[in-house]
């Protein structure tokens, strides 16, 4: 055991000596007005309908009790009539076919249960479900190839996830409860469902680790990055997760007490090339953002090539950063052309027919343009290796040594 502890100490010392590259970028704008209260500010992105101006999308800032929507392009307060007033968490995904029309689906967690709905012409329309959905936050949504969606919801202890498959072709949402994942070793704080790679990313609240599971919840959780040996990439708690998806780009954005860390998911081992981003303005640096959302699409003249929204608990709002303000040295792909919303389906003119008013009822035999991913595949049997995230043997050894070190400290 002494030799193992010595090896762990040497390894920990060597990785602690190296810190990730850190870029300081300007905050382009902040949401107004400031949010009331204290505590963490989380954020979720709701996309406007396909074929409409992306700048009309909404950022939902949540403080654990109430939602506050802001227009993406202007950062000004918006209004959504009849949106649930008591909200502990919000998740949304585009590309879902709701009664034949491609829309953005919204899931709202409050009082231990989840409700579903859509936003049309500034008004919330709830969707009835065939069964109650309990749990959350955190929660996550993603579209599936048949036009439905997958919803992941945590339990009351925030240590286990359950999958729900949602069918939205009829007047009532068909809910099929799937697997419940094996429990985590710490409560989860943040959650992202990466449809393009059929995986779930989870951020821990106490140890501050990142975990990865198969989207079917039949593989994992496995360690993605361990805060204790992350070389400064992570520091507990992990407060937010978001995925940037382009044609030739896929990045995981993670907020924690270490700042914003970006991992390249297309790398076999995303850890060595990960880097930190610290956003700053006259109010100072945002060193511990409490939530994150991202879009690759341009949103007006202020954000021509993508937006990162960060929760700022100190200044009570969201800080917005231009994707193209991250220095070229970081090597990030800029892809404002790949539309995650997919093509419109209402057959109307270029305005989509859904942006300025109610969508028309779908025809009896609607013609839906072909759509491409990213999607979450239907659940299938898979091995634990599918949840490894491409990490090498060194990462597994690091995780083992971290656990042994923790156990020794407790003795």
Helices and strands as residue ranges (DSSP letters): H 2-17, E 22-26, E 29-30, E 42-46, G 54-56, E 58-62, E 67-71, E 89-98, E 101-110, E 113-120, E 123-127, E 133-134, E 139-143, E 149-154, E 161-167, E 174-180, E 188-194, G 195-197, E 199-204, E 210-214, E 222-225, G 227-229, E 238-245, E 250-256, E 259-264, E 275-281, E 284-286, E 292-295, E 307-312, E 317-322, G 323-325, G 328-330, G 384-387, H 393-410
